[in-house]
Amino acid sequence: MKRRSNSQKFHHRWKRKLFAVLLFAFCLATFVLMESQYSRIEMLKFISPPLQKPKIAFLFIARNRIPLDMAWDVFFQGDAENRFSIYVHSRPGFLLNAAKTRSNFFINRQINDSIQVDWGEASMIQAERILLQNAMMDHFNQRFVFLSDSCIPLYNFSYTYDYIMSTSTSFVDSFADTKESRYNPKMHPVIPVDNWRKGSQWAVLTRKHAGIVVEDETVFPMFQLHCKKRSLPEFWRDRPLPADASKEHNCIPDEHYVQTLLAQKGLEGELTRRSLTHSSWDLSYSRDPKRRGWHPVTYKLADATSMLIQSIKGIDNIYYETENRREWCSSKGKPSRCFLFARKFTRPAALRLLNTSALGVFSKTTSRA
């Protein structure tokens, strides 16, 4: 009996030791596995970039360089999260290097498949399409802002980004054009007159609408064939008109293309039908005849005052006479100022505005002032 009792005790002690060894081995294996998983997670954090936020693609249509790059340099410095990209359409062969821009943001930002652009010709909208094609290659670009080389930003980057990204719509200045001199009946039936729209070319497009512009193979060819400017001298008030000018349609492609294309696609319900870029078409603004013609007012050094900028920022509605429609501007469902950018400014004018801090690009707040 005593020998059996000792055998049982030994057997129990052996089972307890085995259980302890197995428990220890299990705990050790669990610890090693957890440590391995933790190390893997930490390694992934180290090698993986942070989550990329949607970006705004700024698309500049320029003759050559960006003369107001100093204003844009301050503006882009306001972003620390890589929320923008830059594309510049200049004349073919032009390179934006350190000798041609003082802003690192613009170095080598020219696109390599640019074309020669003539004002009032379909080449202008072709340049827009080329810019969009290049910008669409970056899948993080979710908004596409068209800007001229004479545009300045009115607010800081954060305010501008939030304003544009807070809505799912494109900003496209678009209204019915009832003047017979613009629409060419030869466009019918591909482009019915009921879909004919006019507005500013300085649009802000969503990725969906940018894709529609890039993929368009119907409306653009009609513009190439039938939308051409009348053969008038640029400052026509000072020169006699051509004898046959009345027989020509005065169709400026970039003032009609995007608007008409999106109307043709039945997408006007997805638009905020106004531009975010201010242009002054008040031809009485200057007594200098060289500053009047087919183009908006150009602001020179003497014009560049805080009062001018505040007057532009203070605009909160736009009236469209042909549609008897007043567009009250809003952002995030609340009343807001209408414009984020303004044109046309000379380099001395922009420098003066920067030196006097008249622009809001230095401010880190999102004030609407």
FENZIZI-V748232 format. One record per residue. N is the residue number from 1. PHI is phi in whole degrees, -180 to 180 (999 if undefined). Layout:
BEGIN
n = (N/N)
phi = (PHI/PHI)
END
This chain:
BEGIN
n = (1/2/3/4/5/6/7/8/9/10/11/12/13/14/15/16/17/18/19/20/21/22/23/24/25/26/27/28/29/30/31/32/33/34/35/36/37/38/39/40/41/42/43/44/45/46/47/48/49/50/51/52/53/54/55/56/57/58/59/60/61/62/63/64/65/66/67/68/69/70/71/72/73/74/75/76/77/78/79/80/81/82/83/84/85/86/87/88/89/90/91/92/93/94/95/96/97/98/99/100/101/102/103/104/105/106/107/108/109/110/111/112/113/114/115/116/117/118/119/120/121/122/123/124/125/126/127/128/129/130/131/132/133/134/135/136/137/138/139/140/141/142/143/144/145/146/147/148/149/150/151/152/153/154/155/156/157/158/159/160/161/162/163/164/165/166/167/168/169/170/171/172/173/174/175/176/177/178/179/180/181/182/183/184/185/186/187/188/189/190/191/192/193/194/195/196/197/198/199/200/201/202/203/204/205/206/207/208/209/210/211/212/213/214/215/216/217/218/219/220/221/222/223/224/225/226/227/228/229/230/231/232/233/234/235/236/237/238/239/240/241/242/243/244/245/246/247/248/249/250/251/252/253/254/255/256/257/258/259/260/261/262/263/264/265/266/267/268/269/270/271/272/273/274/275/276/277/278/279/280/281/282/283/284/285/286/287/288/289/290/291/292/293/294/295/296/297/298/299/300/301/302/303/304/305/306/307/308/309/310/311/312/313/314/315/316/317/318/319/320/321/322/323/324/325/326/327/328/329/330/331/332/333/334/335/336/337/338/339/340/341/342/343/344/345/346/347/348/349/350/351/352/353/354/355/356/357/358/359/360/361/362/363/364/365/366/367/368/369)
phi = (999/-67/-65/-65/-64/-65/-65/-66/-62/-63/-64/-67/-63/-66/-66/-65/-65/-64/-64/-64/-64/-64/-63/-64/-64/-65/-64/-65/-64/-62/-63/-63/-65/-64/-64/-65/-64/-63/-64/-66/-62/-64/-66/-63/-61/-73/-92/-92/-71/-64/-58/-78/-82/-56/-113/-103/-93/-95/-109/-97/-101/-128/-71/-138/-84/-102/-65/-105/-61/-67/-71/-71/-61/-64/-61/-71/-64/-75/-109/-114/-121/56/-106/-148/-141/-127/-136/-124/-101/-115/-60/-56/90/-79/-118/-90/-112/-62/-81/-117/-150/-93/-110/-63/-64/-100/-62/62/-93/-72/-87/-94/-116/-71/-127/-76/-109/-117/-62/80/-117/-66/-62/-65/-75/-65/-62/-62/-65/-66/-59/-64/-58/-68/-69/-68/-67/-92/-69/-81/-72/-116/-134/-132/-108/-86/-139/-94/-76/-111/-86/-126/-81/-99/-132/-75/-64/-61/-64/-63/-62/-64/-61/-72/-82/-76/-125/-90/-95/-87/-103/-134/-64/-151/-150/-65/-103/-99/-81/-66/-72/-93/-79/-98/-56/-67/-74/-73/-95/-60/-121/-65/-62/-66/-98/-75/-128/-131/166/-76/-77/-85/-99/-123/-109/-74/-64/-60/-72/-62/-64/-65/-64/-65/-88/-64/-125/-117/-76/-58/-59/-67/-67/-61/-83/-125/-113/-135/-73/-69/-80/-110/-64/-57/-104/-70/-66/-99/-136/-69/-81/-60/-61/-101/-62/-66/-87/-98/-85/-98/-107/-97/-55/-71/-90/-133/-64/-61/-60/-68/-60/-71/-67/-61/-85/70/-111/-66/-69/-100/-115/-94/-85/-158/-92/-98/-113/-87/-131/-99/-104/-77/-71/-85/-59/-127/-86/-78/-62/-72/-101/-121/165/-89/-114/-68/-61/-101/-86/-103/-53/-67/-83/-80/-127/-62/-63/-62/-63/-65/-68/-70/-65/-77/-70/-123/-157/-133/-107/-110/-66/-66/-110/48/-124/-109/-97/-84/-80/-148/-146/56/78/-122/-56/-149/-73/-86/-118/-106/-134/-147/-148/-108/-117/-80/-62/-59/-65/-65/-62/-65/-64/-67/-66/-96/57/-72/-83/-93/-73/-81/-70/-98/-92/-109/-64/-84/-65)
END
